[in-house]
Amino acid sequence: MQPVNEMELKFLSKSNNESFARVAAAAFVSQLDPTLEEMADIKTAVSEAVTNAIIHGYENKVGFVTMRCSLYADSVEISISDEGMGIENIELARQPLYTSKPEMERSGMGFTVMENFMDRVEVISQLNSGTTIKMYKTFKSLKNKN
């Protein structure tokens, strides 16, 4: 299926860009007119993915985070990518309450939150090359209209 619209956004891995990414994704997805609950789900999942890229991907270094959004008739695919450290053990990282940064008082719920707010989450990662999180959501409010 071909997307009806696409966008790509690249920004520095600075924590204040997390809210920028969340708002940009919401503004782009708004053209499909999802419900407020669906929009909140997307904003929350994007926040978690971008925060993970900044904190875990680059640690104390600055790099770029890339967000891509593809809109379909009743769904969206959002990918968040970094070129940072990568994830050593994806299955472990996806476990609720697991954190590689306990000293930062991280909750270890990032992937769990993404998985609960989106329909599907894929994690592609290679050590020292980076990570891509692909998230998919079908808008139930639009499914019946098409």
NORHUFEN-V93527 format. One record per backbone hydrogen bond with DSSP energy under -0.5 kcal/mol. CO is the residue of the C=O (numbers start at 1). NH is the residue of the N-H. E is the energy in kcal/mol with one decimal. If there is no record, write none. Layout:
BEGIN
co: (CO/CO)
nh: (NH/NH)
e: (E/E)
END
This chain:
BEGIN
co: (5/7/9/11/12/14/15/16/17/18/19/20/21/22/23/24/25/26/28/29/30/35/36/37/38/39/40/41/42/43/44/45/46/47/48/49/50/51/52/52/53/54/57/58/63/64/65/66/67/68/69/70/71/71/74/75/76/77/78/79/80/81/82/85/86/89/90/92/95/101/101/102/108/108/109/110/111/112/113/114/120/122/124/126/126/130/131/132/132/133/133/134/135/136/136/137/138/139/139/140/142/142)
nh: (71/69/67/65/14/17/18/20/21/22/23/24/25/26/27/28/29/30/31/32/33/39/40/41/42/43/44/45/46/47/48/49/50/51/52/53/54/55/56/57/58/58/85/61/13/83/11/81/9/79/7/77/4/5/139/72/137/70/135/68/133/66/131/128/88/93/94/95/98/104/106/105/97/98/113/114/115/116/117/118/136/134/132/129/130/126/82/124/134/80/135/122/78/119/120/76/140/142/143/144/145/146)
e: (-3.2/-2.4/-3.2/-3.1/-2.4/-2.3/-1.5/-0.6/-2.4/-2.1/-2.3/-2.6/-2.6/-2.1/-2.7/-2.2/-2.7/-1.7/-1.1/-2.3/-1.9/-2.3/-2.5/-2.2/-1.9/-2.5/-2.3/-2.4/-2.7/-2.2/-2.1/-2.4/-2.7/-2.4/-2.4/-2.0/-2.4/-3.0/-2.3/-1.4/-1.1/-0.5/-2.7/-2.7/-2.6/-0.6/-2.5/-2.7/-2.7/-2.7/-2.1/-2.2/-2.8/-1.2/-3.2/-2.9/-2.2/-2.6/-3.3/-2.5/-2.7/-2.5/-0.7/-3.7/-0.5/-2.5/-1.6/-1.6/-1.9/-1.6/-1.0/-1.8/-1.4/-0.7/-2.9/-2.3/-2.8/-1.8/-1.9/-1.8/-2.5/-2.6/-3.1/-2.2/-1.6/-2.4/-2.3/-2.7/-0.5/-2.3/-0.5/-3.0/-2.9/-2.1/-1.5/-2.4/-0.9/-1.3/-1.8/-0.8/-0.9/-1.3)
END
